[in-house]
């Protein structure tokens, strides 16, 4: 894997990320793509023009993986970007153009949206209120969305009754808990968006299987300070699935190697100890997962680990070990992946007690604010992210830059063949 590139602090580029959207069976439907400026003067927040321009110029590495998987991309557009035809930067068979209700009163906007719809783009109305003045926009919509985070069941039922006469899928936005997901599915929402998938769907009381224990044992092996390439090669060779995925990964176009890899030992030596450790962590998490949202959780875990590692490297005055923070991030969603309480999981992890306490979300832990910071960025909670950056005495520009670097790094991991391949 190529070295992680961190954008320069004075760059005018933008940080682009994505949040998954699921259908009512918890199958991945697509992503909402959002961005924010890296430079401090730009301030946090959405920039529809920047999303379109950066995607059009192939600046967003993860977009190719989304296209290859045939998933939809949902992007918010304002009046200016609609009139400038910026949605056409996206392929019409994959793009969903999201607008607000106030577009109804803007000259020429409905005409452009109608043309976009005719050309194959999905039209999404967010923040649905049922305002009769917005009827022309509702009738055009393919998807009608509403924020469900602060609404009770009776209020949501009323909103749905107003939306059902229109020929559109119903999107529940800002769903933060699995129990809320179940409620939205029960009420009739077709698409569901939010951070609910990062919480355990069910916590079960069960023993780890022999396969899971062997995966944890391999994690212990790769976290040793002194690398033993021969022993690691022998261990990987005994697992057909991991061997295949390692060779397929290195032989992919992401590396552009002049010759094919012929052996496991050659693959390990080419990657190097640190990179093979990072790769194996992701593979092992994938194999152990029992979650329906496996691909998103594993890639998000990898992204979070890289983000925390890079934050530590860019702020070495903290004295935190970057490799330890990588582990903290990559293991922080294990309870959601395995459906087992974190207090039980940490007994198997090669971590110091303070890191285990952070994973268990014990209060007054020095690492816990960094996990909160990662979550704020992932969920586009910019005000809370900025407040946490100030609280931790971090550099805003550097933090935003390493977030983009971690997103791009995780995007490259998307070429990783799954265990079902």
TORLUM-134715 format. One record per atom (N, C-alpha, C): x, z, y; residue in three letters. Coordinates in pm, whole numbers, plus 50000, padded with zeros to 5 digits. Example, Ala and Ser with C-alpha at 12.3 -4.5 7.8 and 13.67 -1.06 7.14 Angstrom:
513195078049431ala
512305078049550ala
513205078049670ala
512855070849775ser
513675071449894ser
512905078750003ser
This chain:
500845000049881unk
500005000050000unk
500885000050124unk
500484992750224unk
501264992150346unk
501215005550420unk
502235007850504unk
502315020450578unk
501135021450674unk
500585033450687unk
499455035650777unk
499865032850920unk
499135023850986unk
499435020551125unk
498495028251217unk
499085035151313unk
498295042851409unk
498295035351541unk
497115031851596unk
497065024851724unk
497765032651833unk
498365025651927unk
499025032252038unk
498005039652124unk
498445050452184unk
497545058952262unk
496965051652383unk
497755042452440unk
497265035552559unk
496595022352526unk
496245020752399unk
495595008252357unk
494175007652411unk
493704995652439unk
492324993752483unk
491424989852366unk
491964990852245unk
491154987752128unk
490134998852106unk
489274997052009unk
488245006951983unk
488345011851840unk
487795023451818unk
487765029251686unk
486405026251624unk
486425019251513unk
485195014851448unk
485035022151315unk
483865027251290unk
483585034151166unk
482205030151117unk
481815035851003unk
480535032150944unk
479875044350881unk
478565043850874unk
477795054150806unk
476855047250708unk
476805051850584unk
476005045050483unk
474505046950502unk
473755036850460unk
472295037150458unk
471865034750314unk
470995043150261unk
470575042350122unk
469105038550112unk
468735032949997unk
467315031049972unk
466765043749908unk
465475043749875unk
464855056149828unk
465315060349688unk
466035051349619unk
466605054849490unk
468075058949503unk
468505061349628unk
469885065149661unk
470885054449623unk
470445042049626unk
471355030849610unk
471805026149748unk
473065022449759unk
473595018349888unk
472945005349933unk
472315005550051unk
471674993750110unk
472614986950209unk
473314994650287unk
474194989050388unk
474805000050473unk
475274996250591unk
475945005750680unk
475495003850824unk
475455014850897unk
475425013751042unk
476865013851090unk
477225004151172unk
478575003351227unk
478535008251371unk
479465016951405unk
479515022151541unk
480975022951584unk
481195024851710unk
482575025851757unk
482645034451881unk
483875037851917unk
484125045252039unk
485485040952090unk
485725042852219unk
487005039252277unk
488085048952236unk
489295043852212unk
490415052452179unk
490965059052305unk
491025051552415unk
491595057152537unk
490655067552595unk
491215078152650unk
490405089552698unk
489495085252811unk
489955075752894unk
489145071553007unk
487865064752965unk
487905059052845unk
486695052152797unk
485605061952761unk
486035073952720unk
485055084252684unk
484415081152550unk
483885091152482unk
483245088852354unk
481885082252370unk
481425075852264unk
480095069952266unk
480065056052206unk
478915049852208unk
478735036852147unk
479165025852243unk
479625015052189unk
479965003152266unk
479594991052183unk
478404985652207unk
477914974652125unk
478804962352139unk
479264959652262unk
480124948052283unk
481414949452202unk
481974961552201unk
483234963652131unk
483064961751981unk
481954966351925unk
481714964351783unk
481724949551750unk
480924941951823unk
480784927651795unk
482104920251813unk
482794923051923unk
484054916151952unk
485104919451848unk
485214932151811unk
486234935951714unk
485934930551575unk
484674930351537unk
484334924451408unk
484594909551409unk
484224902951519unk
484424888551529unk
485904884851522unk
486764893651575unk
488194890851574unk
488894896551450unk
488064901151353unk
488564906751228unk
489404919351249unk
489134926651359unk
489894938751386unk
489424950351300unk
488214949251245unk
487694959951160unk
487954956251015unk
488944962950955unk
489394959550821unk
488284961050718unk
487464971650732unk
486454974350630unk
485324964250625unk
485204955650729unk
484064946450732unk
484134936150619unk
485324931850584unk
485454922050477unk
484974927750345unk
485284940750321unk
484804946950197unk
483284947950195unk
482684950750311unk
481214951250319unk
480644937550287unk
481214927150343unk
480744913550318unk
480874909950170unk
482024913350112unk
482254910049972unk
481244916849881unk
480784928649920unk
479824935949839unk
478384931849869unk
478184923349970unk
476854918450002unk
475944928950064unk
476524939150129unk
475724949550191unk
475404945850336unk
474304951550387unk
473884948850524unk
474704957050623unk
474814951950744unk
475434959650853unk
474414960750966unk
474194972951012unk
473234975551118unk
474014979651243unk
473814972551353unk
474564975151476unk
473604976251592unk
473804986351676unk
472974988251794unk
473444978851906unk
472494972151972unk
472804963052082unk
471984966852205unk
472624966152322unk
471894968452446unk
471444955052505unk
470774955652619unk
470224943452679unk
471314933152709unk
472414937652765unk
473504928552804unk
474054921252682unk
474314928552575unk
474904922252457unk
473924912952387unk
472614916252393unk
471604907152337unk
471584894052414unk
471524894752547unk
471444882652630unk
472724874352622unk
473844880852588unk
475094873352572unk
475284868252429unk
474254870052346unk
474254864752209unk
475354870752121unk
475754883152149unk
476814889252070unk
476414891951924unk
475124893551890unk
474804895051748unk
475284883351662unk
475484871751723unk
475934860251645unk
477384861751598unk
478064872551639unk
479404875251586unk
479334879651440unk
478124883451395unk
477924888051259unk
477244877151176unk
477514876451046unk
476834866750960unk
475344869950949unk
474494859850967unk
473054862450976unk
472444867850847unk
473074864950733unk
472494869650607unk
472774884350581unk
473654890450663unk
474004904450642unk
473644913650758unk
473414908050875unk
473324916250995unk
471904920751027unk
471794933351072unk
470544938951122unk
470784943051267unk
470044936951358unk
470214939051501unk
469304950551545unk
469884961651588unk
469114973451621unk
468944974651773unk
467694976651815unk
467384977751958unk
466424989351979unk
466284993352105unk
465365004052141unk
464064998252197unk
463045006752207unk
461725002152249unk
461714996852392unk
462605001552477unk
462574997052616unk
462964982552634unk
463384975952526unk
463694961652534unk
462444953252565unk
461274959052539unk
460034951652563unk
459914947352708unk
460334955852799unk
460174952652941unk
461334945053002unk
462314941052922unk
463484934052976unk
463264918952969unk
463454911853080unk
463224897353082unk
464094890152979unk
463484881152905unk
464154872052812unk
464654878552683unk
464624891852674unk
465184898152556unk
464354895152431unk
463034896152442unk
462184893352326unk
462354878952279unk
462564869952372unk
462784855952336unk
464064854352253unk
465134861152296unk
466394860352222unk
466244867052085unk
465564878452081unk
465344885151952unk
464544876451856unk
463554869251910unk
462764860251828unk
463634849251769unk
464544844151850unk
465444833751802unk
466384839251694unk
466884851351716unk
467744857651617unk
467004859351484unk
465764863751493unk
464974865551372unk
464774852251300unk
464494841851375unk
464324828451316unk
465604823651249unk
466744828051303unk
468034823951248unk
468484832551130unk
467654841951090unk
467954849650970unk
468414863850991unk
468484868451115unk
468904882151142unk
467724891651126unk
467994903651073unk
466974914051068unk
466874920851204unk
465664924151246unk
465454931151371unk
465034945451339unk
465764955051398unk
465504969251373unk
465104975851504unk
463994983051504unk
463574991051620unk
463855005651587unk
464685011951670unk
464975026151646unk
464185034751745unk
464005047451709unk
463285056551797unk
461815053251810unk
461175049251700unk
459755045151703unk
458855056351755unk
457955052751850unk
456995062351905unk
455545058251882unk
455315045551847unk
453955040751832unk
453305036751963unk
454085035052067unk
453595030952199unk
452955016952189unk
451685015952225unk
450975003152212unk
451594992152298unk
452294995952406unk
452934985952492unk
454074978952420unk
454574985152314unk
455694979452238unk
455244971252119unk
453944968752111unk
453394961551995unk
454094948251968unk
454434939952069unk
455134927252039unk
456464929451968unk
457164940052004unk
458444942951941unk
458244948151799unk
457244956751780unk
456964962051646unk
456614950851550unk
455824941151597unk
455394930051511unk
456564921151472unk
457574921051554unk
458764913051525unk
459714920251429unk
459614933351422unk
460594941551351unk
460544939751201unk
461714939351140unk
461844939750994unk
462004954150945unk
462544962551034unk
462764976651002unk
462374984951124unk
461624995651099unk
461255005051205unk
461845018551168unk
462645024051262unk
463335036451233unk
462915047751324unk
463025059951272unk
462725071751353unk
463645083151312unk
464025091451409unk
464865103051384unk
464005114151324unk
464365118551204unk
463535128451134unk
464135142551140unk
465265144051208unk
466035156551198unk
465275168851246unk
464425167451347unk
463745179051404unk
462235178351385unk
461775169851295unk
460335168151277unk
459865174551147unk
458715181051155unk
458105186951037unk
457305176350961unk
456855180050842unk
456185170650754unk
454945164650819unk
454125172850884unk
452885167750945unk
453185157651055unk
454205160451135unk
454555151151243unk
455085138051186unk
455895138851081unk
456405126651018unk
455285118450957unk
454315125250900unk
453155118150842unk
452425110450951unk
452275116651068unk
451615109751179unk
452385097651227unk
453705098751235unk
454555087551276unk
454425076051177unk
454425079351049unk
454315068950946unk
452975061850951unk
451925069150980unk
450605062950990unk
450565052751104unk
451285055551212unk
451345046151323unk
452195033851289unk
453195035751203unk
454115024751172unk
453655015951058unk
452845021150969unk
452485013650848unk
451745000550873unk
450934999250978unk
450254986250999unk
451214974651023unk
452454977651059unk
453414966851085unk
454164963250957unk
454474950550944unk
455124945450823unk
456624948150832unk
457004960750815unk
458404964550831unk
458764975850735unk
460024976050694unk
460524987350617unk
460644999350710unk
460455011350656unk
460525023550737unk
461845030650710unk
462585033450818unk
463905039550809unk
463875053850863unk
464315063350783unk
464465077150826unk
465915079350868unk
466125082850994unk
467475084851046unk
467795099651061unk
469075102851052unk
469575116551069unk
469025125950963unk
469085121650838unk
468715130150725unk
469955137750682unk
469965150850698unk
471195158550681unk
471275166450551unk
470185167650477unk
470195175750356unk
469495168450242unk
469935170450117unk
469285164050003unk
467785166949993unk
467365179350029unk
465945182750021unk
465155174550124unk
465795171450236unk
465165163150339unk
465055148850290unk
466055144250216unk
465985130950155unk
464765129950064unk
464555139949981unk
463415139849888unk
462095139549964unk
462015146850074unk
460785146750154unk
460535132750210unk
461555126550265unk
461405113050323unk
460995102950217unk
461565104350098unk
461195095349988unk
459735097549950unk
459315110149945unk
457925113549911unk
456945107850014unk
457325108250141unk
456435103550247unk
456325088450253unk
457295081450197unk
457205066750193unk
458255059250271unk
459295065850318unk
460385058750383unk
461125050150280unk
461465037950320unk
462165028850229unk
463675029950241unk
464175032950362unk
465605034050387unk
465895047750448unk
467035053450411unk
467355067050456unk
468825067650497unk
469055073150616unk
470385073350677unk
470715087550721unk
471955091650702unk
472355104950745unk
473445110550657unk
473805122850681unk
474925129150611unk
474495136650486unk
473255135050441unk
472745142650327unk
473595140550202unk
474165128650186unk
474895125350063unk
476195133250051unk
476635139650160unk
477865147650155unk
477605161850105unk
476355165350083unk
476005178450030unk
475625176849883unk
475895186949800unk
475535185849658unk
474035183749641unk
473675173849559unk
472255171549533unk
471685183149452unk
472465187249351unk
472085198849270unk
473365206049229unk
473355219149236unk
474475226949185unk
474085231849047unk
474855227748946unk
474525231348809unk
475525241548755unk
475055249348662unk
475925258648591unk
476295252148459unk
477525247548448unk
477965240948326unk
479475242448313unk
479985240048196unk
481415240148173unk
481975226248199unk
483215225748245unk
483865212948262unk
484085206548125unk
483905193448120unk
484165186147996unk
485675185247974unk
486055181647851unk
487485180347822unk
488105169347907unk
487325158747936unk
487835147948020unk
488085152648162unk
487175160948215unk
487355166348350unk
488555175548357unk
488725183848255unk
489875192948252unk
491175185048248unk
491215173948170unk
492435165848164unk
492725159348298unk
491675155648372unk
491875149848505unk
492455160348601unk
491955172548594unk
492515183148677unk
493965186048638unk
494275185248508unk
495645187248464unk
496575176548520unk
496075164148526unk
496875153348584unk
497085155648733unk
496065161048800unk
496235164648941unk
497355174848957unk
497415184248864unk
498485194148870unk
499855187548855unk
499945177548765unk
501215170748741unk
501705163448865unk
500815156048932unk
501255147849044unk
501525155949170unk
501105168649173unk
501375176849291unk
502705184349280unk
503465181949175unk
504775188349164unk
505715182949270unk
506595191549321unk
507515187449426unk
508525177149378unk
509025178749255unk
510015169549201unk
509335158949114unk
509395146349154unk
508705135849077unk
509375133048944unk
508575130848844unk
509065126748712unk
508355113648679unk
508965102448720unk
508325089448706unk
508095085748560unk
509065089048473unk
508905085448333unk
507745092848269unk
507625106048299unk
506535113748242unk
505195109048296unk
505145105848425unk
503895101048484unk
503495087748424unk
504465078848403unk
504175065748344unk
503595067348204unk
504185076548125unk
503685078847989unk
502265084447993unk
502015093448088unk
500685099548099unk
499645089148137unk
499955080648234unk
499005070248276unk
498775060148165unk
499825056748091unk
499695046747985unk
498755051047875unk
498555064047860unk
497625068847758unk
496175067247800unk
495935063747926unk
494575061947978unk
494385047248014unk
493645040047932unk
493475025647950unk
492815022448084unk
491805030348120unk
491055027648243unk
491945028848366unk
492715039748375unk
493585041648491unk
494695031248493unk
495255027948377unk
496315017648370unk
495815004348423unk
494615000448380unk
494064987648424unk
493854987548575unk
493284998348627unk
492994998648769unk
494254998848856unk
495295005648809unk
496545005748883unk
497144991848892unk
497184984648780unk
497764971148781unk
496894961448861unk
495574962648847unk
494674953848923unk
494794956549072unk
494964969249109unk
495094972949249unk
496344966749311unk
497474968049243unk
498724962649297unk
498784947349292unk
498054941449200unk
498044926849191unk
497004920449282unk
496294928649361unk
495254923449449unk
495864917149573unk
495044909949647unk
495504903149767unk
495894912849878unk
495484925549868unk
495814935249971unk
497314937349984unk
498054934849874unk
499494936849877unk
500254923749899unk
499714912649851unk
500374899849868unk
501764899649807unk
501924905749690unk
503244906449627unk
503674892749575unk
504964889449585unk
505424876249540unk
505394874649390unk
505384885749314unk
505334884849169unk
504364895249114unk
503864892548995unk
502904901548934unk
503604913748875unk
502874925048877unk
503394937348818unk
503224936648667unk
504294940348593unk
504264938548448unk
504224951648370unk
504484962848435unk
504484975548362unk
504004986848451unk
503554997648388unk
503095009248463unk
504255015648539unk
505415016648475unk
506565022648543unk
506975014548665unk
506935001248652unk
507254992648765unk
506264994948879unk
504984996448843unk
503944998748944unk
504185011849017unk
504535022348944unk
504775035449004unk
505975034849098unk
507045028449053unk
508255027549136unk
507995019349261unk
507175008949248unk
506885000549365unk
506085008249469unk
505085015649423unk
504265023349516unk
505045034949577unk
505865041449496unk
506545053549542unk
505715065949512unk
506405077349507unk
505755089649462unk
504555093549549unk
504725093349680unk
503635097749769unk
502425088749758unk
502665075649753unk
501545066249750unk
500835066249615unk
501595068049508unk
500945068749377unk
500115081449367unk
500585092249432unk
499795104549435unk
498475102349508unk
498545096049625unk
497315093449702unk
496345084849623unk
496875074549557unk
496015065349479unk
495375072649362unk
496185080449290unk
495665087449173unk
494605097749209unk
494785104349323unk
493775113949366unk
492415107249378unk
492385095449438unk
491135088249456unk
490555084149322unk
491395078849234unk
490935074449102unk
490385086149021unk
491085097249023unk
490645108748945unk
489325114348997unk
489165114649129unk
487885119049186unk
486765109749142unk
487055096849143unk
486045086949102unk
485625089048958unk
486595091648872unk
486295093248730unk
485505105948701unk
485765116548778unk
485095129348752unk
483695129948813unk
483395121048905unk
482155122248981unk
480915120348894unk
479905128448925unk
478585126848865unk
477545123348971unk
478025120549091unk
477115117749202unk
476625103449198unk
475415101049247unk
474875087549258unk
475545080049372unk
476145087449465unk
476765081449583unk
478275080849567unk
478735078549444unk
480135079949410unk
481065072049501unk
480825059049520unk
481785050849594unk
481925055649737unk
480825059049802unk
480885063749940unk
481585077249949unk
481285086249856unk
481895099449861unk
483385098949834unk
483805090749737unk
485225089949704unk
486005083749820unk
485495072949877unk
486195066549988unk
486185075550112unk
485085082650134unk
485035091850247unk
486005103350226unk
486145108150102unk
487115118650072unk
488535113750103unk
488825101450062unk
490155095950088unk
490385094350238unk
489385089550308unk
489485087950454unk
489705101450522unk
488965111450480unk
489075124650541unk
490455130650515unk
490975128750393unk
492305133750362unk
493365127350449unk
493275114250466unk
494245107150549unk
494115111350695unk
492895113250743unk
492665117450880unk
493335130850908unk
493105140750821unk
493695153850843unk
495215153450831unk
495705145450739unk
497165143950726unk
497775138450853unk
497165128050908unk
497705121751028unk
497555130551151unk
496475138251158unk
496335147751269unk
497505157551267unk
497855162351147unk
498975171851136unk
500295165351174unk
500495152751133unk
501745145951165unk
501885143451316unk
500765140751382unk
500805137751525unk
500815150351611unk
500585161951548unk
500585174651622unk
501425184651542unk
502725181851529unk
503555189951442unk
503785204051494unk
503385206551622unk
503525220151674unk
502605229951604unk
501615224651531unk
500715233451456unk
501415240151339unk
502415233251283unk
503125238651168unk
502415236751036unk
501335228751034unk
500625226150910unk
501345215150832unk
501335216450699unk
501935206250613unk
500975194550599unk
501365182450642unk
500465170850634unk
499955168050493unk
500825169850393unk
500405167250255unk
499345177250208unk
499465189650252unk
498455199750216unk
497115196350281unk
497165191550406unk
495915187850473unk
495295175450410unk
496115166550356unk
495565155050283unk
494765160050163unk
495335169650090unk
494625175349976unk
493335182250020unk
493395189750129unk
492215196650180unk
491085186650205unk
491415175650272unk
490385165750301unk
489845158850178unk
490735154850090unk
490305146849975unk
489515155149874unk
489745168349873unk
489005176949781unk
487765183149845unk
487535180749974unk
486485187950046unk
485065183850009unk
484905172849936unk
483575168549894unk
483405169349742unk
484285176649677unk
484225177549531unk
482915183649481unk
482355193149556unk
481105199149510unk
479985188849508unk
479975179749608unk
478985169049609unk
479255158949498unk
480525156349468unk
480885146749364unk
480565151749224unk
480815164749201unk
480685170149067unk
479375177649042unk
478695181749150unk
477475189649132unk
477765203649082unk
478955208849116unk
479375222249076unk
479815229649202unk
479595242649206unk
479945250249325unk
481435249549351unk
481815249449478unk
483225248449515unk
484005260649470unk
483375272349465unk
484085284349422unk
484585283149278unk
483845275749195unk
484285273449058unk
485345262449052unk
485165252049134unk
486095240749132unk
487495244749174unk
487615253249278unk
488945256149333unk
489855263249233unk
489275269049129unk
490105275549029unk
490995265648956unk
490615252748958unk
491375242348888unk
492285234448981unk
492255237349111unk
492975229049207unk
494355234649240unk
495365225749256unk
496735229949287unk
496915232749435unk
496225243149486unk
496225246049629unk
496545260749654unk
497095263449773unk
497305277349813unk
495965283649848unk
495945296949851unk
494685304149867unk
493975300949998unk
494735298950106unk
494095296050235unk
493345282750231unk
493905272950161unk
493225260050149unk
491985261250061unk
492075269049956unk
490915271349871unk
489795278149950unk
490185287750035unk
489185294650117unk
488515285050214unk
489285275550268unk
488705265650359unk
487715256750285unk
488055252750163unk
487145244550084unk
485845251850055unk
485935264850039unk
484745273050013unk
484025276850142unk
484535271650255unk
483925273850387unk
483855288750422unk
484895296050385unk
484945310150422unk
485225311350572unk
484505320050641unk
484675321150787unk
486055326250826unk
486425323450952unk
487695327951010unk
488915322250938unk
488725310650877unk
489845303850811unk
490475294150909unk
491815293850917unk
492495285751016unk
492355270750992unk
492065266650869unk
491915252550838unk
490485247350860unk
489515256350858unk
488115252350861unk
487745243950983unk
488245246951105unk
487905238551220unk
488295223951203unk
489375221351128unk
489785207551106unk
488775200151017unk
488225207150919unk
487165201050837unk
485935198050922unk
485605207251013unk
484475204751104unk
484755192551191unk
485985191551241unk
486355180251327unk
486195167051251unk
486635166551127unk
486495154351047unk
485025150751031unk
484185160651004unk
482755158050989unk
482115152851116unk
482515158151231unk
481965153551358unk
482295138751381unk
483515134751352unk
483885120651369unk
483105111851273unk
482985115951148unk
482295107951047unk
480825105751083unk
480225115451150unk
478805114751181unk
478535110951326unk
479585106351396unk
479475101651535unk
478905112351627unk
479275124851603unk
478835135951688unk
479935138351792unk
479965129351891unk
481105128551982unk
481265140952071unk
480175146352121unk
480275158052209unk
480885169852134unk
480445171952010unk
480995182951930unk
482445180351893unk
482775167651867unk
484155164051835unk
485075166951953unk
484625162952073unk
485435165052192unk
485635179952218unk
484585187752199unk
484685202252219unk
485675208452121unk
485645203851995unk
486555209151895unk
487995205051924unk
488195192751971unk
489535188152008unk
490135197152116unk
489315200452216unk
489785209152323unk
490055223252270unk
489195228052183unk
489365241352126unk
490655242552046unk
491015231851976unk
492215231951892unk
493465227551968unk
493295224352097unk
494425220152180unk
495095207652124unk
494285198052079unk
494785185352028unk
494745174852137unk
495435163952114unk
495455152852208unk
494315143252173unk
493385141252266unk
492195133152239unk
492575119052196unk
493485112752268unk
493875099152234unk
494475098052096unk
495325107552061unk
495955107251929unk
494935109351817unk
494005118651839unk
493015121451735unk
492125109251711unk
491695102651818unk
490865090751803unk
491645079551735unk
492935078551768unk
493765068051708unk
493955070251558unk
494185082751518unk
494395085151374unk
493085084151298unk
491965086651364unk
490675084351298unk
490535069651262unk
490855060751357unk
490785046451329unk
491745042751217unk
492955048451220unk
493925045551115unk
493425049950978unk
492765061350972unk
492245066250844unk
491095057650794unk
490255052850886unk
489155043850849unk
489715030950791unk
490725025350857unk
491335012950809unk
492005015050673unk
492665026250658unk
493345029350532unk
492335030350418unk
491245037150442unk
490205038250340unk
489575024750312unk
489465016250416unk
488935002850396unk
489774994750300unk
491084996550305unk
491964989650212unk
491744994650069unk
491395007350055unk
491145012849922unk
489905006949859unk
489055000549938unk
487814994949885unk
488074983949783unk
489294978749778unk
489614968749676unk
489864975149541unk
489884988549537unk
490134995749413unk
489044992949311unk
489364987549191unk
488344985249091unk
487744998349044unk
486464998549022unk
485785010748979unk
485985012948830unk
485605024948783unk
485805028148642unk
484895020048551unk
483885013648610unk
482985005248530unk
483444990848523unk
484564987648596unk
485054973948599unk
485574970048463unk
